[in-house]
Amino acid sequence: MPQPLVSVVMPVRNRARWVRRAIESVFAQTYEKLELLVVDDGSTDETPAVLRSYADSLSIFTLPHVGPYRARNYAIERARGDLIAFIDSDDLWFPDKLERQIPLFERRGIGLVFGDAVLVDHSASPPVELATTFFDNAPPSRGQVAARFAYSNFVPLSSVIVRRSCFEDVGGFAPTLSADHVKWFEIALRYELDYVPTPVFAYALHADGISRDICASLRARIEAFAEILTQADGETARLIKHILFNLRLQLALAELRRGKLPRTGYSANPSDNPPFADRVLWLLSFSGYQASLRLRRKVRQIARAL
């Protein structure tokens, strides 16, 4: 397989402290046929100065704070590669990331390749690597995996490489929180996914992260999948209804954890027609966060064994 050009896309806003490490991790790749496109999304700190120090090595674009997903779309439109890779400006790729993932594209039906991540808590000083990995919390699947998105988003963004033709086939990111979850699902409806089972990057966790508000993120996913549902039918519509119910359940649990009543956890719309196990899980969400979480896991185990 000839080495394809990989276009690496990185949006950044006010990450002067971290972005240099992220850039250096891209340039340290053992796979050398790549280009790096960085979009400064209206930074007000020293990020522009850091980027200028790499002006001869990467493509820099400046936008007036349009949000990370619009910034990614902007870079993708200007990318030259047949493969598009993503990295957040506070994450860190491992040196052999691309080299390990790209051979998986030799199978023609593969549209997207991802990998595991180690979790690093940057709110600690010094940063602490956690014992669990991303896949410990969200076990992955390969092949035709659209149905798996009903349970979790098991595809960490900074691990993703996608065929440009596949991305263009489904269209760009929506400008909302967690738009990557929706996009990976749309790709999985049409193409197969594959993954590297061991970590390919370090995933930064810190208090001021873009995705810090889990409730807002879940509401955005619910809105996005509800919009897709209006255009879906048959098995795809059934699957999206299942995803919507599980997202509402997750939102109910998240609100319980914050001391709120889980009023948004279930849509009374009869057309949703969620599976019986999901109805049980929703009822369990009223029993308190920790208890409902334990019961939720047990019911999931039983349901999958049936």
N, C-alpha and C positions, 0 to 999 in steps of 0.2 A: 504494500500500500504506500503510494507516494506520500510524503509528509505534507499535510494540508496546512495552510496559513491559519493560525488561531488569532482571532481578534478578541482581546481581553478588555472588558468594559468595567470601569470603576467610577461611580458617582461619589462625590465627596462634598461635605458641607461642615465647616468648622471642625476639622479633624487634624489640625496641625501637629498635634502630639503623636498621632498614630499613622498618618498617611505615608510617611517616609518608609516605615517598616513594611507596609503593604506593597508599595511600589517595588522595594528591593526584593521582596519575596517573589514577585513576578519576574524580575530580571535575573533571579537566581535559578530559574527553571532549567533543568537538564534538556528539555525540549526547547530548541532555540528559534523555531520558525513561528514567531509571534509578533504582534503589534499591540501596544497598550494605548487605549483611549481613555482619558480622564476628563470627567465633566465636573467643573467647579460650580456647584449649585448655590451661588450667592454667598460664599463664605465671608465672614466679617472678622476672622482671626488671621493668623499668619499662614493659613493654608495656601493662598495664591503665591506667596514667596517661596514656600517649599516646592510647589509645582514648577515654578520658573527655573529652579535649579536643575530640573530634569528636561528643560525645553528641547534639548537636542536629542532626547532619547524616546520621547513619547508625544502623543498628540493631546493638546490641552484645549478644552472648550469651556467657555464661561456662559452660564445662564442665570437669569434673575430669580433664583429660588423657585423653581417649578416643581420640585419634589423628586425623589430618587428614581421613580419609575419613568417619568417623562424624561429625566436625564439619561437613563439607560436607553430608551427608545431613540433619543437624539444621537447617541453614540453609535448605536447599531446601524442607523441609516447612513452613517459615514464610514462604517467598517468595511474592510476589504476581504476579510477572511471567509472561508467556507464554513468554519466553525466559530461559534461565539461562546466565550467563557465569561463568567461573572465573578467579581470579587468586591466585597464591601471594603471601604477605606480603613476599617479598623480590624480586619481579619488578616490572617497570615497564611499564605500557601506554603506547603512543604515542597522542597526542591524537585521531587520527582512526580508531582501531581499530574501534570499534563502528560508526561511520558507513560504513566500507568493507565491513564484513562483513554487516551486517543486510540490505542489499538482496538478498543471495544467497538469503535465505529466501523470496523471492517465488515461487520454484519450489516447488510443493506437496510434492514428494517428498523435499525436503531435510530431513534430521533434525538434522544437525550441520554447523557451519561452523568452520573453523580457519584458521590462518595461520602464516607463517614467524616466526622469532625471531632476533635478534642475540644472540650469546653474550657475556656479560660475566663476566670472572674477578674475583670479589670477594676472592679470597685475595691478590691483588696490592694494593699500596698506592702510588698510587691505583689503583682498579679499572681493568682493561684490557679494551677491546672486542676480541674475537678476530676474525680475518679471515674465518672460516667462519661460516655460519648453520646453524640447525637443519636446514633442508632440504638443505644440502650433505651432511650426514651421513645423513639419512633422507628421500630423495626422496618427495614426496607423490603421491597419486592422488585423483581425484574420481569421483563417480558410485557405482556398486556396487563397493565396494573391499574387502570383507571378506577376500578372498584375499591382499591385500597385507600384511595383518597377520602373515602367515606369515614375513615377512622382517624387519619392524621395526615399532616403534611410531612412526609418522610424524606423530602428532598431539600437539603440545606442549600441555600442560594449560592454561596461562595464556592460550592463544589461543582456547580452545574457547567457542563459544556453541551451546547445544542447545535444541531445542524442549522445553518442559516436558512436553508430552504424550508425546513420544518417550522421554524419560528415565523417566517414570513407567511407560511401557509395558514397559520392560526391567527396571525395579527399580533401587534405589539402589546406591551403591558398597559393595563388600565391605570389611570393616575390615582390609585387608592391604596390604602394600607393593605399589606399582604397580597398584593396583586400577583406575586410569584406563585402562590398556592393555586390560584385559579388558572394561571397560564400553564403550569406543569400538568394540571388535570386536562386542559384542552389538548395539549400535546399528546398525553397518554391515551386520549380517545382515538387518535389517528395513528400513533406510532408506538413502537416498543421502547421501553426504558431499560437501561442496564446500569450497573454500579460497581465500584471498587469497595470491597467489604471492610477495608481498614481506613483509618483517617488520612485525608489528603490535605486538610488545613486545620488551623486553630481558629475556633469560633469565639469572638470576643463577646463577653457578657459584662455590661456595666450600666450604672444607674441611669445615664442620660442617653441610652440607645434609642434609635428610631422606633423600634418595636416594643418599647417599654410598656405601653398600655395594652394589655392583652384583651381587655373588654372592647376597646375601640377597634383593635385588629379583628376580633371575631365578628363584630357588627359589620365591618367592611366586607369580610368574606361572605357573610350571609347575604348582604345586599348584592354582591357580585354574582354569586351562584343563583340567587333568585332571578336576576336579569337573564342569565343563561337559560334558566328553566323556561322562560317565556318563548324561547326559540326552539326548545327541545321536544322530542316525542319518543315514544317507545321505550326501549331499554335505557337510553340515555336520560330521559326524563325521570324514570324510576330511580336511577342511580343518583341523580342530582337531588331528588327529594330525600333520599337516604342521607346524603351529605348534609343537606340543610338541617335535617333533624339533629344529626350529631353535632353540628356546629352550635345549634341552639342549646343543646344539652351542655356543651362545653362552656357556653356563655353563662348558663344558669349556675354551673359549678364555680365559675370565676366570680360571679356576683355574690354567691354565698360566701366565698372566701373573703370578700370585702365587706361582709356583713349586710348585704342587700338581699331582699327576697328575690327568688329566681323567676320573676314574672315573664321574662323574655325567653325562658328555656324551651317553651313549647308553642308551636303555632297550632291554634285550634282549627285551622283550615282543614276540613275533611279531605280535601284533594291531596294533602300531603301523605295520608295513609301510611304512616311509618310502621315498620315491623313491630310485632308484639314485644320483642325484647327491648326495643327502643322506648316503647311506651312505659315499660317497667323501669327502665333506667331513668326516665324523666321523673317518674313518681319518687324514685329513690333520691333524687336531687334535693327533695325537701327535707331529708333526714339529717341535714348538717353536712358540712364539706368533707371532713375526714371519713365519716361513716359512709357517705354516699360514694366517695371515691373508692373505698374498699369494696363495697357492694358492686359498684360499676365494673371493676376489674373481674370480679367473680362471675357476674352475669355474662360478660364478654367471653370468658373462658368456656362457660357452659354453652353459649350460643355457637361458638366456633366448633365445638366438639360434636354438635348435632348434625 
